[in-house]
């Protein structure tokens, strides 16, 4: 149980920090320029919090813990990348298929980001778990 909690903390915090940097600094104007009127003036933080809480748990269960159990950072990173591509891809490809005027560029950038940030946060969760909870769950 300790490993799960420590892994979750490392994953959750790294996901929040990386996404805050991405959305707040790096791609701040990208989404607004691409999506225009579809964007809210400011994000709904309560709904965003629900996403981060549940997505971080999915990353821990499907990427971090398999990495910890196998003793492999590469496993956590690769499983995280696959999960990120699947999760962000589901959202972005569905938008391409169902929303009029949804930009392909947004989907491609968002899927690349989702792949990276999920692999990154899974790796961070793995490393934090190994450091604070030891090599085995």
C-alpha positions in Angstrom: 0.0 0.0 0.0 2.9 2.4 0.8 4.3 1.9 -2.7 1.0 2.7 -4.3 0.6 5.9 -2.3 4.1 7.1 -2.9 3.9 6.2 -6.6 0.6 8.1 -6.8 2.1 11.2 -5.1 5.1 11.2 -7.5 3.0 10.7 -10.5 0.3 13.2 -9.6 2.7 16.0 -8.7 4.9 15.5 -11.8 1.8 15.4 -14.0 0.4 18.7 -12.5 3.7 20.5 -12.8 4.5 19.4 -16.3 0.9 20.2 -17.5 1.0 23.6 -15.8 4.2 24.5 -17.6 2.8 23.2 -20.9 -0.6 24.8 -20.7 0.5 28.0 -18.8 3.8 28.8 -20.6 4.7 26.7 -23.6 1.4 26.2 -25.4 -0.6 28.9 -23.8 -1.4 30.7 -27.0 -1.4 27.7 -29.2 -4.7 26.2 -28.1 -6.4 29.7 -28.0 -5.2 30.5 -31.5 -6.3 27.1 -32.8 -9.6 26.7 -31.0 -10.7 30.3 -30.6 -14.3 30.5 -29.4 -14.4 26.9 -28.2 -12.1 27.9 -25.4 -13.5 29.1 -22.0 -12.1 32.4 -20.8 -10.5 30.4 -18.0 -10.4 26.7 -17.3 -12.9 25.0 -15.0 -10.4 23.9 -12.3 -12.9 21.6 -10.5 -13.4 19.5 -13.6 -9.7 19.6 -14.4 -9.0 18.3 -10.8 -11.3 15.3 -11.4 -9.3 14.5 -14.6 -5.9 14.7 -12.8 -7.0 12.7 -9.8 -8.3 9.8 -12.0 -5.7 10.0 -14.7 -2.8 9.9 -12.2 -4.4 6.7 -10.7 -4.6 5.1 -14.1 -1.0 6.0 -14.8 0.0 4.4 -11.5 -2.0 1.2 -12.0 -1.2 0.7 -15.7 2.4 2.0 -16.0 4.1 2.8 -12.7 3.3 -0.4 -10.8 4.2 -2.7 -13.7 7.5 -0.9 -13.9 8.0 -1.2 -10.1 7.1 -4.9 -10.2 9.5 -5.6 -13.0 12.2 -3.3 -11.6 12.3 -1.4 -14.9 12.1 2.3 -15.5 11.8 1.5 -19.2 8.7 -0.5 -18.6 7.1 2.4 -16.7 8.1 4.9 -19.4 6.9 2.7 -22.3 3.6 1.7 -20.6 3.1 5.4 -19.8 3.7 6.4 -23.4 1.2 3.9 -24.7 -1.4 4.9 -22.1 -0.9 8.6 -22.9 -1.2 8.0 -26.6 -4.3 5.9 -26.1 -6.0 8.4 -23.7 -5.1 11.6 -25.5 -5.7 9.9 -28.9 -9.2 8.8 -27.9 -10.1 12.4 -27.1 -8.4 14.0 -30.1 -9.4 11.4 -32.8 -13.0 11.5 -31.5 -13.0 15.3 -31.8 -11.6 15.0 -35.3 -14.4 12.5 -36.2 -17.3 14.4 -34.6 -16.6 18.1 -34.3 -16.9 20.5 -37.2 -13.7 22.5 -37.7 -11.6 20.7 -35.1 -8.0 21.3 -36.2 -5.8 18.4 -37.1 -2.8 20.3 -35.8 -4.4 20.4 -32.3 -4.9 16.7 -32.4 -1.3 15.9 -33.5 0.2 18.3 -30.9 -2.1 17.1 -28.1 -1.4 13.4 -28.8 2.3 14.0 -28.8 2.0 16.0 -25.6 -0.2 13.3 -24.0 2.3 10.6 -24.9 5.2 12.6 -23.5 3.6 13.8 -20.3 2.2 10.4 -19.4 5.5 8.7 -20.0 7.2 11.5 -18.0 4.8 11.3 -15.1 5.0 7.5 -15.1 8.8 7.7 -14.9 8.6 10.2 -12.1 6.2 8.0 -10.2 8.5 5.0 -10.7 11.6 6.9 -9.5 9.8 8.4 -6.5 8.4 5.0 -5.6 11.8 3.3 -5.9 13.5 6.0 -3.8 11.0 6.3 -1.0 9.3 2.9 -0.9 12.2 0.7 -2.0 12.7 -1.5 -5.0 9.7 -3.9 -4.5 6.1 -3.1 -3.8 
